[in-house]
């Protein structure tokens, strides 16, 4: 394991109609909206201006919004070389939500616009385009959230000098169930930064689970 010092400098969680940034509740929408409605409402609430958002599938919308809030006020690809900003994400159901929606179109006329989202790493592509990230990236599909694996993998990239910053975490969406728990890891500490370790990753995921109140 590398002894490179790394830190969680920001984190964002979205689930069950709530959005947290660094443990603070930013939005609580318990109106009973479906997943699509909630994500659109959040997009408008935070005054995001990115017309391509409307074309994305829900998994991409969820990942896009969580990272948009995670990096608010930052120009990460200007602070670091774009080639040293990585993205490492995971979930349990891959792109199944988009797969099922695409399957419905096959019964009539297949939709190329929906087919493009039938791979989970399209989420990374959308985030990369938005924030100009060009570093190492990977999307892992595991049956459960594995903080140990994610910490090891990202820390190894830092240790091998492949990245200086990394957007990492869990982005899952299937039907009306959605959850994002993402965090920014950097090799230099910021204000109120947390050491990048398994315990702190679990604490962030617990916010998304609603197990702790920020």
Helices and strands as residue ranges (DSSP letters): E 7-15, E 18-21, E 24-28, H 35-45, G 51-55, H 58-70, H 76-79, G 82-84, E 85-91, H 96-106, H 112-115, H 122-131, E 137-141, H 147-159, E 165-174, E 177-186, E 194-195, H 198-209
